[in-house]
Amino acid sequence: MKSFALVLWNVLSGLYVLLFSLWLAGPGIAETETPTYNLWYLLFFVVWLIGLTLQFKRPLRKIGISTTLLPFMFYLVLTVQAITI
């Protein structure tokens, strides 16, 4: 059951972080004709990937889970703020 929960966490958090990273890194809505890309948001997905690879090593599993939690929580806070404002 633990491994199923871990796989489910990795799939759901990975999709959430990947979709928001791609969406925020995209051109967005601009008043000029040249789109502006903000590729810094893709670093959150890279941090998530580092956490995922750390989870495969038994002694580093807790560090990997907390590392995947950081970008997920960042996007979750942004989502909650956008909904409540």
Buried (B, 14 or more C-beta within 10 A) or exposed (E): EEEEEBEEBBEEBBEBBBEBBEEBBEEEEEEEEEEEEEEEBBEBBEBBBBBBEBBEEEEBEEBBBEBBBEBBEBBBEEEEEEEEE
